[in-house]
Structure formats: structure tokens, C-alpha cells
Amino acid sequence: MKAYLSDYRQSPRKVRLVADLIKGKSVVEAQSQLSFLPKKASEVFAKLLASAVANAKNTNGFKAEDLLVKEVRVDTARVLKRSMPRARGSAFQILKRNSHVSIALAERGADIAKVTAKIKKEKTAVKK
């Protein structure tokens, strides 16, 4: 029950903002949050989440209401290097970053409670 997106043309730093919002939530709640989020990556995540739900439905027969977003990973992909002309014949480098995005879903159960508790611990550790 996974879905992947390779070479998405947006910086991983910007994409991780959206990924952190839906991590550990139910699929229905994640879909509703993504529909109102004013970020470019939210549309891509909505499509990717729908693809993961379709994979779960077709392979294992799960319903969207019974699934949780177990894991969301945003990794760096290849970086396109461009240059911008500057004064006196020099050039500055422009890095156009790409992302690899993956979503893993899991059925609601006892082990999901452990996953959500782990995510909450990570968030509180970051705040401190």
C-alpha cells in the first residue's frame, strides 16, 4: 500500500512542509487538509494519496476510512545546475532542486498507535 513520485520539480524543503502535515493522520482527514492547503505540493500529495488508496483498495480490498498515513518520505533527487550571467563576465550558479516522494499507508490497528506516538515524540523533540 505504497505510492511513489520520482523527480518532482520542487525543492524538498518546501515539499516536507506538506508532508509533515499529513503524517500519522487518517486518509480522510489528510485528504480534507490537502484540499484546503494553499501550497503547490498539496495537489501533488492529494494525487499521490489517492493513488496509494487505490493501490490498497485493488490489492487488499481496504476502504479509505480504514487506512492511516503510516509514512511519508521526501528525499532529494538530482539537482539541475544552471548559471546566471553576472557583472564583468562572471556567472552565478543556480541550483534547481528536485524531490522523490513516497507515501505508505497502513490499516488502523494496535501497531498504528505506536506509529502515531512515535511521530508525536519526534514533533515534541523538534520543538524543544
Buried (B, 14 or more C-beta within 10 A) or exposed (E): BEBEBEEBEBBBEBBBEBBBBBBBBBBEEBBEBBEEBEBEBBEBBBEBBBBBBEBBBEEEEBEBEBBBBBBBBBEEBEEEEEEEEEEEEEEEEEEEBBBBBBBBBBBEEEEBEEBBEEBEEEEEEEEE
